[in-house]
Amino acid sequence: MSGVTLGLDVGSASVGWALVDENEGGVLASGVRVFPEGVDRDQQGGEKSKHQARREARGMRRQIARRSRRKKQLRDLLTSSGLLPDNDNIQALLDKNPYALRRRGLDEELALHEFGRVLLHLNQRRGFQSNRKTDKPREKETKGMLAEIGELQKSIADSGSRTLGEYLARLNAKFQQRISDPDTIVRNRHTRRDMYATEFDALWEVQATYSPLTLTDKLRDSIRELIFFQRDMYWPRSVVGRCELEPKEKRCPRAGRVAQRFRLLQEVNNLRVLDPAIRGERNLKDEERRKLIDYLWDGKERSFDQIRKRLKLCGDVRFNLERGERSKLKGNETDAAMSAAKALGKDWKKFDEETKDAVVEILIHESREDEAIRRLLACGLTDEQSERASEVHLPDKYMNFSEVAIRKLLPHLERGLMLMADDATNSALHAAGYLRPDEREVNQQDFLPPAPELTNPLVRQAILEVRKVVNAIIREYGCPDRIHVELAREAKKSFDQRQQIRFDNAKRERKRDEIRARIAEHDSSIKTTRATVNRHLLWQEQNEFCVYCGSKIGVSELFDGSAIDVDHILPRWRSLDNSLMNKVVCHKRCNADKRDRTPYEWLAVSDPERYDQVLRAIECLPYPKHRRFQQKELLLDEFVERQLRDTAYIGRCVKDYLKCLGVIVDCTKGHMTAELRYRWGLNTILNPEGSGEKTRTDHRHHAVDAIVIALTTRKRIHTLAKKRGKDLPMPWPSLREQVETSIADICVSHRAQRGIRGELHEATFYGATQKVSEADRVDAESRPWAKDWIEEDGHVVRRKPIIELKNTKHLGKVRDPAIRAILADHLRCIGVDPDTPGAIHKGVFTAETPPRMPSGVPIKRVRMVERGSTFRPVSNRRNYQTVKPGNNNHIVYRVKGEGPKERWTAKVVTTWDAAQRARSGIELVDRTDNDDGRFVMSLAIGEMFLIDGDDGKRWLCAVQKMDQLAKRINYFLHTDARPKDQIKADNLSMSPTKMQAKHARKVVVDTLGRIRRAND
């Protein structure tokens, strides 16, 4: 396609696309693809990994299964070895006190079965074994546990006990004598694995002297392995990403000392000094650079104030990395952790470099503490040093490069070269024999291949959809000549950065609310618009002074347009920079004097003394503003280039991926798209009655953006600057009409959520009101204590903590009337009427005097009656234990009757039932005609259907959710981009009868937005 440009607006949950032919002056096609984000969201909007809860639950089930399997294997081994009787005769043995046996076994012979009972008990509670990797996230909890274990070890030694079992046996004897000292309680104590291992060895050594033929060394090793076996916890190498420069190599851990050196040098080489003395930016001098490298290498981190002091720089000197919330540079975090007082302290510096590297390598890759200590001893560390070193937690995660690539790059970084630069003479990549990503040869293909490995889940999901869209466009229209792509801001960031952005946005919004309140308090006639709030923010940032003349700006004159202006530090239409970082508030006379000049052009030559005063006055401003005040040259070409180049790592990855089609790929930036869209008057296409602002409540705004992105070129950005935003010519006269027509024809494509996904059932277990078979069920007269209990079918009970009883309706569901009466009396005593509907305040059941049974036992949990028809037994073996199915999978519509008597019915199929069908090898959707009627269609979440509107038009809708009891669906129009809660407020739902009346028919909207009738 000659002269055709594809514009892509790639967001975290949508892809807008547009094909534009500039030669012919036409919008060929446009569309929008909407899909679920690559992450799940909590109620506060925070991210969590998809299926995280499912993964954690599966991990817990596996842990329980492994523990059960270990116990069974040990019991089978002990039985086959003659150390346990068969299952029919084992109960009498299990009733024996194991603590007494563990104590007696140290000095005298135990019967073989008694010794087997001891081994079972050791297996039951085998103590805590530290795992260096998994214990790090709960370090505070682990430290408390280890402290308790240390106190227990001391108590064992002070009591003269030889083993943990002997110590606990003495406590148990006191407890049996009713000495109710809390210290005599045997259970609920934190113990360590090696305590049990030591006791096992001591017991086996004694007992083997009495039964040497049975208690052989081979049996000891087998039993010991079963009891104390611990699975290795590690990060599988298979999930560690590949190096960007050496694809056959795995990425290097960040904690590696070579990685620490690499990161440190990279930041130092990127560091620039903004020095008022020279009125500009400069590199570090060689001596300054050497001092800073040594200073950072000897510490965990250094603040910029410390760096200024170390390099003997003036206090008004700024660094280019000193921006935003960043106030320091990281140093050698690994060595700092190893040389901490609680670790190896000063001993760490005494080791040679080879030993240091070996120690760090062990700590990075070894997860078991005992194995780490063994290997550290082999490196020449003492017992104490090995134990202290094993407790050190080093930085986690991985670099983008492998150790092989890093070692090739390091010598050139040591020379002061930047890692990646446009100039090959100053690039460590080129010096090491590598190429920048944009310089590498592209393996050109006709269609986009499978997406590359990306750790960012938002981009990974979006790229999968981009591939579908682009390949569909190529099949339908052919390959474009150019691709212009814009990546959403949040998609370019890492998880930590996105989290920080979310916190910063919330903090900024709170600050804006405070300013609105302050403005309203000062003068209620002032409208608290965004521009007004921004003006106040700039005024605060400048400490309420005009940056150009140093005069105080009063709050009264701040909002007086005749006295105060908002000025662009770098003239807006020469830099096209309209961000807050390029704005200050100043007196109108100062702005008129400055005119369309930069501060340097205005004052540096004509009035250098005043220019120096201005530079001193802006010390309170962030670094990016400092740099603008001292910028000597303002080249529009450089700015335009930056608008068409995305330097973010993810942006480069997306660009490199698209380049495999053999086309030119440019990455535009959002604020330029917004400027052109506004100047061309395209905002009002989807918001004709609005204020000209962009509307985000219609998914088709992504297609409008894609059209503008496709039309964003260097020439148009230059024209925008020359025209100063006024009378900007349209790319061609009929553009707006074509955009309106193209947007109006769009059918938004929503990715359906078919298949089996999500929870099969809720986590709560429910039980039948009587845990007996139907044949054995007895009536209420035979159970006078339960005469008022409901025994109807469909009623189940569940256990619930009383602190979760949130209203008096919950109180009425309590199963036992006696307990219900006690709780009601408790509420009356604190002034709450249990007979009046309403909420029960939090904490009423956790007061100093909690509700108690007549015996004095506190009531902590109650059984509550629940009614429902969807409960399912957990398994055939546990049919008394039921659960409530979780998500709904799909809804099936059928029709009964003939002609005028036809009537639609519906059945919602849960994910549980769909899984049962899949397990039996049956299709998920039952399309057969049966007693419920003839099959019409099925619908799942995200699937689309057409209905006839009252206005005679067709309405394209998508399924939002299904209601199992009402047998209806909630839906939304295909263009509706409002949040789910806002759509829910409209109560858009349809029953089967209404679906029939609207002539609903299921359709498929393909990736490009084309509609076809579904075969379902």
N, C-alpha and C positions, 0 to 999 in steps of 0.2 A: 504494500500500500504506500504509494509515494506521497510524502508530505503529511502522513497521518501520525498524530501523537496520541498516545494513551496516557490519560491522567489517572492516578490511583491515590485515593485518600484512605490510608490504612489506619484504622483505629484498633482498639483492643477488643471490640465486639462487632465491628462492621468494616466493610470494604466498599467505598464508593468508587465507581469507574466511569470513564467517559472517553469516547473516541472522537477526536476533532481533526478535521481536514482543513488546514490553514490555506492550502493552495486554492481549494474550491470555496473556502469560506463557509463551512457548514459543520454542525454537530451531528455526527453520524449515528451515534447511539450513546446511551448512558444507562446506568443501573446501580442498584445497591444490594449487597449481600449482607445479611445479619446473621450472627451466630453467637453461641454462648461464649463467654470469656474463658480464657485458659486457666482461671483461678476461681475458687469459690469466695464468697464474701460473708463476713459475719454481720451482725446487726449494726455495728458502727462503721461498716464499709471497709474494714480491714481485710487483707488477703489471707487466705489459707489454701494450702494445696488441695487440689481436687481429690476427693475420696480419702482425705486425711483421716476422718473419723472411722471410715471403713477399714483403712489400713491398720489403725491403732487397735480396733476391736479384733481384727484378724490376728494381729500379733499377740494379743492377750489370749485368744483361743489356742493359738499354737503353743504358747508358754504353758498353759494349763494341760494341754494334751501331752506335751513332752514330759511334764512332771508326773502325770499319771502313768505314762509309758515307762518312765524310769522306775517308779515304785513297783509296777507289775513285773518288770524284768528282774528287779532285785528279789522280789518275793519268789518268783519262779526259780531263780538261781539258788536261793537259800533252801527252798523246799527240795529241789533235786540233790542238794548237797547234804541233806539230813539236818539242816540247822532250823528247819521249821516243819511242823506237822502239816497234814493236808488241810484244806479249807474247812472241812467239817469239824475238826478238833482244835481250831486255832483260837477261838474266842476266849477260852479260859486262859490261854497264854497272854493274849492281848490285854486281859484285865489286870495282869500283874503290874506292879509299880516299876516303871523302867528306870527311874532315878536310883532306886535302891539297888537294882541289878547293875547299873553302871558303876556304882560305888564299890559294890562287893566284888565285881569282876576284876578290880585292880589288885586284889590280894588273895582271892581264893577261886576255886574251880566253880564255873557255872555249868549247868546242864547245857547240852548243845542247843536245845530249843530256847533256853533262856538267853544264851549268847545271840541266837538269831533274833530274839525280841529286842535286844540291845542294838543290833545292827539296823533293824527296822526303825528304831527311834532316832538313831543318828541320821538316817536317811530322811526322816520326816522333817527335822529342823537342822539343816546343815550349815547355817550361818551365812553372813554377808561376805561376798568376795568383790573387792573393788575392781571396777572396770574403768580404766583411765579415760576412755572415750565417752561412754554413756553417762558417767557420773559428773562430767563437766557442767552440763546445763543445770544440775541441781546441786551445785557445789556447796551452797550454804546448808542444805539439808544433810548432805553427806558428811560435812565437817561436824555437825551436831551428833550424827550417828557415831562417827569415829571417836568423838570425845566420850560418849557413853561407853563405847567398847573399851576404851582405855581405862575408864574408871572401873569397869567390871574386871578387867585383867588385874588391876591393882588389888581389888577386893579378893580375888582368887588367891593371889600371892600372900596377902595379909592373913588370910584364914588358914594358911598352911595346906590348902587343897592342891593335889597334884594335877587334877584335870577339871575342866568345866563341869563334867558330870558329877564328880565328887562334891564340888561346891554346891551345885544345885540340889543334890541329894540331902545335904545338911539343911539347906533352906526348906526343902520340902518336909523334912522331919519336923522342923519347928512349926511349919504351917499346919501339919497334921495334929500338932499338939495345941492348936488354936491360939498360937502366939500371933495376934493380929497386927504385927508390925508390917508396914508396907514393904520393908526390905525382904520379908520372907516370901513374897510372891515370886513364884518360879517363872511364870510366863511373862510375855511382853518385855523381854530384854533383848537388846541388840547384841548379837554375837558375831564373831568372825569365823570364816571357814577354817582357818588353820587351827583354831581351838578344837574343832571336831576332828580334824585330821590327826592332830597330836594325840587326842584321846583314843581314836581308832587304833593307831599304832601301838599305844601302851596296852590297850585291852587285848589286842591280837597277840602281842608278845607274851603276855601272861597266859592266856587261854591256850595258845599253841603248845605250851609245855605240857598241858594235860591231855590234849587230843591231837598229837602231831600227825597222825595218819589222816585225819579229816581236815584239819586246818593247815593246809599246805600253803607254800609260798605262791603257787599258781592261783589257788582260790583267793588268797588275800589280794593279789594284784587285780583279779577280776572284780571282786567286790569293791575294792577301793576305787577303781576306775568308774564303776557304776554310781557310787555314792557321791563322789567329788568331781565328776566330769563337768566341765564348763565349756559351753560353746564359745568359740572365738567371735568377738564382736568387732567387725571391721567394715570399712568402706570398700566395697568390691571395686577392684581396679577396672572392671568392665564398665562402670558408670562414670569413671573419671574421663573427662573430655580429652580430645586429641590436641596436640600442639598446632598452632596456626602456621608455624614456619617449618616444623618437622612433623608432617602428618603421621608418621609411623611411631612417634613418641607420645607418651602420656604427659599431661601437664604437671608442672612441678608444684609441690605443696608450698603454700605461702610461708610456712614456718621454717623452711630450709634456709640455712644461712646464706647460701648463694642467691636465693630468691630475695632475701632481705636486702642484700647488697645491691641487687639489680633494681629493686623498687626505690631504694634510697637514692642511688645515682640518677635514676630517671627523673625524680622530682627535683633534685638539686640542679640538674642540667636544664630543667624547664623553668627554673626560678629566675625572675627578672626583678630589678630594683628600680622603683620609681623615686628618683632623687631630686628634690627641689633645688639642690645646689646647681644641677646642670639643666634643670627645667625639662626633664625628659626621662626616658626609661633606658636602662643599661643592663648588660650582663654582669654577673659576678666577676670580680677580678680573680686571677689565679690563686692568689694568697687567700682571699676570702673564701673561695670555693674549697680549698684544701682544709681550712679551719672548720668550715661548716660540715664537711663530710666526716671529719674526725669527731666533731661535737655530736652529730647525730648518731654515729656508730657506737658511741659510748653511753647512749641513753635510750629509754623507751620512746620518748617524744620530747620535742622542744617547742615552746611557744614562740611566736614571732617576736615578742618583746625580749625573750631570752636570746634569740638569734641576733637581734639588733645590738644587744649589749655585748655579745660575744664577738661580733664583727666590728664593734666600735663605730656603729652608724648612728646618726642623729635620730631623735625620737620621731621626727616628722617624715622619715623615710618609710615607704610602703613597699610591700612585695606583691607581685601579681597573683600569687596563690592565696593572699590574705583577703578573702572575700566571703560574703555570706556569713554562715555560722562557723566557718573554719578559722581557728585561732592558733593552729600549731601544725608542725610537720612531724610525721612519724619517724622514729629512729629505728634502731635495731631491736625490735620487740622480742625476738627470740633470745638474744644474749641478755637483755634486760630481765627477762623472766628467769633465766638460769642463774643470774648473778644476784637475784633478790636475796634478802637476809633469810627468808624462810626456805630458800632453795640452797644453792651452793655458795652464795656469798662471794667473798674474795677468792675462794678456792677456784672459781670458774676461770678467772683470768690467768691462773697458774698453768692450766692445761694448754698443750700445743693445739694448733689449728686442726690438725688431723683428728685428735681425740674429741675436740668440740664437735666437729662435723659428725663423727661416729655416734656420739651421745645423742645429738639432736635427731639423727636418722632413726635411732632406736625409739625415741620418744614419739616420733611422728607415726611410725608404722606399727608399734607394738601396743595392743590394747590391754593385754593382761598385765596387772601390776607385778605379779610374781615372776613372770617371764621377763618383763622389762628389767627387774632388779638383777636377775641372773645374767642377762646380757651386759648390763652396766658394770657388774663386777668383773666380767671378762675384759672390759675396756680399761681396767685399772682403778676404778673408783672403789672407795672403801664401802663397808656395809652401810654406814650412816649416810655417806654421800649418795649411794645408790638409792636408798629409801627416800631421801629428800628429793632427789632428782626425779624419781618416778611419780611424785605428786605434782610436778609442774605441768601446767596446762599451757600449751603453745598456741599461737594463732592458727585458726582453721582455714578451710577453703583452699582454692588452687589458683595459680597464676594462669595467664592465657598461653604462656610458652612453656616448653619442656626444659629440663635442666640442660639438655644438650644445646638447645638454642641459646639459653641464657649464658652459658659459658662461652659461646662464640661471640655474643654481643658485649659481654662485660668489659673486655679490654678497650673497646671503642667508647663505651660509656665512661670508663675511667679517664679517657683523654678529654672528656667534656662534650662529646658529640651528643646531639639529641637523638632519641630513639628513632623517631620518624620525622623527616622534614622534606619539604618540596625540593630543597637543594641537596643533591646527592653528596656534595662535598661535606655536608654537616649532618649526615644521617648515619647512625650506627647500623641501621638495617643494611644500607648499601655497602658500608665498609665491611660487614660480615658476610657479604655475598648474597643477601636476601633482597627481595623486591617488595615494595609497598603493595597492598592488595590491589590498588587500581592499576598497577603496572604488570601484574601477572597475566600470563596468557590465558585467554578464556576458551574453554572447551565448548565451542558453539553448538547449540542443539536447536532442533525445530520446535520443541516444546519444553516447558520448564520441567526439569527432573525433580525427583524427591527432594524436599527441602533439606538444607544442611542442619547439623546438630546445633541447636541454640538452647542455652540454659534459661533464657527468659521465657516463662510460660505464656505470657501475653503475646509476645511476638511469635513464638512457636505456633500457637493456635492460629494467629492471624495469617502467617505465611502459608499454612496449609490451605486456607481459604483463598489467598491470593493466587496460589497455584491453580486452583480450580477455576477461578474467574479468568485468569490470563489465558490458560490453555483453551477454555471455552471460546474466548474472544478470537484466538488464533484460528480455531477450527471454523468459526462462523465468518470472520471478516478478514482473516489473514494476519500476518505479523506486522505490527506497526513499525514505523521508522524510528520513533523515539518513545521513551517512557519517562514521564515525570511523576515522581512519587513523593508523597508527604507522609511521614510517620508520626503518629500521635505522640505528644510529649511524654505521657506516662509510660508508653511502650518502650521508649529509649532507655529508661532508667532501670537500675537493678532493683531487687526487692527492697533492700535497705533504703535506697534512695526514694523509691515510691512511698515507702512508709514514712520517711522523713518529710516528703512533700505533703502527704496527707496531714501530718501533725502541724507542719508550718502553715498550711492553708487554714486549718481550724484555729490556730493561734492568731493568724492574720485577720480572720473573720471576726474573732472576739475583739481584737483591737479596733477594727472598723466599727463594730457595734458601740464600743466605748466612745469613739470619736463622734459618731452620730448623736449619741446622748449628750455629749459635751457641747456640740454645735447647737442642738436644740435648746439646751439649757442657757447658752449664751444669747441666742437670738432665734426664737421659734419661727420667724419669717423666712429664715434661710433654708432652702431646700437641701436635704442631705442626699444629694445625688452622688454618683461614683466620682465625678470630677471634683465635687466639693470635698469629699473625704480624702481624695488623693492630694488635693492642695494642702489640707491639714497635715497629712502624713509627711509631705515634703518639708513643710514649715517646722514640724517637730524634729525631723532629721537634721535640719540646719541650725538647731538650737535657737530658732525663732529670729534669726538674723538674715539679712540680705547678703548673699555670698559675694556680690559684686562691690558693694560700698561699705559693708560691715555695720550698717545701721539696723537698729532693732525694728522688727515688724510686729506691731501690736495685733492682737486677735481681732480687734474691731476692723482694722484696715485690711486684714488678710483676705476677706471675702468681698472687698471693694474693688471691683474691676477697673475703676478709674485710677487706682493707686498701685495695685499689685498685679503683676503678670506671672504666668507660668512660662518659663523660658526653656528652650531646648539648648543644652550646652553645646552640642554640635548641631548646627542648623538642620532642621528637620528635612528640608527638601534637598539638602546637599548630602545628607547621610541616610535619609529614609528611616531614621531611628526615632520611633515615637514611644519608646518604653519609658517607664518611670526612672530607670537608671540613666536616662539622658535628659532628665528634667530637674529644674530647681525653681523655687519661687524667688522673685526679686522685685524691686521697685520698677515701676513702669518707665521712669526716666533712665534707669540703668539698661533696661532692655532696649529702649530706643537708641541709646548710645552704642550699644553692642551691635545692633542691626543683624545682618545675616552673616556674622563672622564667628569663628571659634574664639574662645578666650585668648588663645595664643596669638591669633591674627590681630585681635583687637588691642591687646595691651603689651605683649612681650617686647615689641620694638618701640611703640609710641610712648608707653608709660611703664617702663620696667619696674619702677618702685611700687606702683599700684598692683602690678601683676604679682609681685612677690607677696604683697598684702593679701591678695585673693588666694594665693596658694596656701598661705598660713591659715586663712579663715576656713578653708575646706578640710582641715585635719579631721573633723568629726564625720566626714562623709566616707562611704565605702570606696574601696580601691577602684572599681570600674569608673566611678565618677572622677576620682583623682586623675585617672589616665586620660579621660576626655578633656579635662581642664588643661592638661599639658601636651595634648596631641598637636604636633607641629604641622602635619599634612593631613588633608582630608580628600582622599581619592575615591570618587564614587565607584570607579571600576572595581576597586578592591571590595567595597561593600556589596556590590552586585554579585561578585564571585562568591562571597560568603553566603548569600541568600540561596545560591544554587549548589551548595556543598554542605552535606551533613557530616560533621566530624565525629558524631557519636558512634561508638563501636557497633551498636545494633544497626544504626543507619547504614554503616559501611557494609555490614553483612547482607542486608536486604538489597542494597545496590549491586553488590558483587553477584548475588544470586540472580537478579534480573538480567545482568549483563551477559549471562550465558546464552541469551537469545540472539546475541550479536548485534544489539541495537545500542544507541546512545542513551544513557540513563542519567538523569539529573534529579537531585533531591532538593525540593523547595522547602521553605519554612512557613509556619502557620501564619505569622503576622503579616507576611507579604501577600499570602492568599486572601486574608481578611481585608487588607487595604484595597486590592484590586477588585474584589467582589463588591465592596462598598462603593468604590468609585464608578463602577460600571452599572450600579443600580440593581444588582442581582439579588440583594437581600430581600427585596419586596416580592419576589416571585412566590415564595411560600408564606409570606407575611404581608399581604397587600394592604392591610389596614393598620399595620404596626408603624413603629417609629423609624423604620429603616434598619433596625437591628436584626441580626441573624436569628432565625428561629431554630431551636434544637428539638422541638417536639414532633418533628416530621422527619422520618428516616431519610427522605429524599434530599435533605440538605447536604448529605455526603456526596450525592451526585452533582449538585451545584458546585461544591468545593472541587470535585474532580475535574469539572469543566474548566474552572479557573486555574487549577494546577496545570492542566494540559496547555493552557494559554500563557502561562508564566514563562517569559523568556527574558534574556538580558536586555534586548531592545526595549521591551515594554517597561521594564523597571527603570531604564534610563529615561524613557519618555515620561513616566510618572514623576521622576525627579525634576525634569525640565519644565513640566507643566505645573509643578508645585501642587499636584493633586487636583487642579481645577481643569474642567473641560477635557478630561482624559478621553481620547478618542476610543471608541469601541473597536475591537479587532476587525469587525466588519459591521455594516449598518443593521443587518437583520439578526444580530447575535441574540438579543434579548428574546425576540419572538421565537427563535429556534430553541433557546434554552427552555422557555415556557412550554413549548410543544413537547420537547423531549422529556422534561420532568413530568408533565401530565400523563405521559404514556407509560411511566415506570410502574411495574409491578414489583414491589420489594420482595426479594427472595429470602425466606427465613429457613434456616437449617432445622429440620425436624429432629426431635430427640426420640428416635425409635429404639428398638432393641430393649435389652434388660439392663437397667442401670439404676443406681441408687439403692437404698436400704430395702431389703425384702420385708422387714417388719420393724416395729418400734422396739426400743431396748427393754421396756417394762415387761415383766412376766405376770401373767394372770393365772389364777387357779379356779377350778370348779368349786362351788360352795360346799359340796360334799365330795371328798376324794374316795369314792367307792363306786363300784360298777352299778349299772341301772338295776340289775337283779338284786343287789344287796342293799339298795337304798331303803332307808327307814323313814317313817313319817315323823312329824314333829312331836306326836304324843310320846314316842319312845325316847325323845330327847327333850325333856322339859326345860333344860337350860337354854335351848335354842328355839323355843316355841314361836318366837316372833321373827325368826330369821326367814328371809325370802328364799324359796327353793325353786323358783320358776326357771324354765329353760331360758338360756340366753343371758343369765346372770353369772358373773364371775367376781372374784375378789382379787385385790392386790394389796401388798403391804406398802405403807407410805409413812415417812417420818411425820410426826405431828406438827413439826415446824412448817410443813408444806400445806397445812390446812389454811387456806387463804380467805375463806368466807364461810358463812353459816350454812350454805348449801353443801359444802364439803363435809361439814359436821354431820349433816343428816345422812350422809352415805356411810358413816362408820358402821361396821358390821355388827359388833357386839353392843346391844343396848345398854349394858351395865357400864361399859367403857364410855359410851356416848354420853350417858348421864353424868359420869365423873367429869368429863371434859366440859359439859354444859355448866355444871356447878362451878368449875374453875373459872369459866368466863364470867359468870355472874359475880363471883367474888372480886373480880377486878373491874367491874362496871360495864361489862359487855353483855347485851341481851342476846342469847343464842336463838331466840325465837323470832327475832327481827332480821329480815334479809339485809345483808350488808357484808362488808369486808371485815376480816379479823386482822387486827394490826400485827405487824411483824414483831416477834419477840414475846408475845403473850404466853407462849408455852415454854419459853426458855428463861423465865424469870428465876429469882432466888428460890421460889417455892413452886416447882413444877408440879403438874398433876400426878397423883400417885394412886396405885391400887390400894384397897383396904389393908393389904399386907405391908404397905409401905414401899413397895417396889415402884420406882418412877415409870411412868408411861412414856415411852420414846417413839414407838411405832404402832400403827393401828392398821386393821384390815378394812378396806373400803369396798363397797359393792359397786360394780360397774355393769352397765347393760349394753349389749351390742350383738349384732348378728354376723360379724365378720371375723370373730376370733378363730385362730387356727392352732391345732396342736403343734408343739415344737417338733415332735417326732413320734413315730409309732411306739418307741420305748417309753416316751414321757408324754402320753396322751392326756395326763392330768394337768400338764403345764401348757398354757396357751399364750399366744401373742397376738397383737393387733397388726394386721398387714400394714406396711408402710406406704410407699408411693403408689399412685395409680399408673398403670401402664398404658392403657388405651380404652376407648369406649366403642362398643359395637352397636350399630343401629340395625334393627330388623323391622319388617312390616307384616302386620296381620290383616287378614280380610282381603276382600276384592273390591275393586271399583270404588264407589263412594264410601264404602265402609272401611277402607284401608286406614290403618292406624299404626303410626311408628312407635316402637318401643326401644329402650336402650338398656344396655348392661355395661357397667364399668368393671373392667378386669384389672385387678391389682397386679403389682409387680410379682408378688408371691405366686399368684395363680399362673401368670405368664411363665415364670421360672419353672413351675411344675410341668407345664406343657412342654417347654423346651427340654426338660430333663427326660421326658417320655418320648422325645423325638417327634413331637407334634408341632405344627406351625403355631406361632404365637397367637395369630388371629384366627378365630373359628369362623370360617366363611361358609359353613354348611347351612342349609335350610333345615330347621328343626321345629319342635313344638312351640318355640318362642316366636317363630315367624320366618319369613324369607330374608336372607341377608341383603342389606342395602349398602353399608360401608362401615369402615372403622376410622377412628381419628386418634392420633397421639399428640402429645405436647409439641407445638410448633408446626404441625401439619396444617394445611390450608384448605379452605372450602369457599365456594361462591354461594351467595344468597341473593334473592331478588328483593330490592328495597321497595319501600312504599312509593318512592318517586319514579319507579320504573327502571332504575339503574341497577347494575350488578355491583355487589359489594364483595370485595376480596378480604377474607378474614383469616386469622390464625388462632389456633387453640392455645389458651393460656393455662388452664387447669381444668380438672374434672371433679364433679361432686358425686361421690358414690351413693349417698343416701337419696339425694334429689334426682339423681340420674340426669344431670344437666351439665353443660360445659360453660365455662367462662371464656370469652374470646376478646380479640381486639382487632381493629382495622390494620391492614398490612403496613400502612404508613405511620402508625402511631408509635412515637418514640418516647412517650412519657414514662416515668418510673412506674413500676408495677403497682405501687400503692395508690397512685393517682388513677391509673386505669381501673383498679379494683373499685374505687369510689364511684365510678360510673355505673357499676353493677351490670356490665354487659354479659348477660347469660341467656342461654336458650335451652328450653326443654325439648324433648323429642317431638312433641306436638308442634312447637313453634318452628323447629327445623323443617318439619314436613310442610308447614304452611308457607315457609320462605323458599321452598324448592331447593334446599341445600344439596349441593353436590361437591364431592371431594375432588380437588385438583392438585396438580403438581406444578410448582413454579420453579423452573430450573435456575441454574446459577446466573444466567443472563436475564432472568425475569420473564421468560416466555411461559405461558400457561398452556397446559394440556390436561385433558381429562384423566384422572387416575384410574388405574385398572382395579381399584379396590372398591 
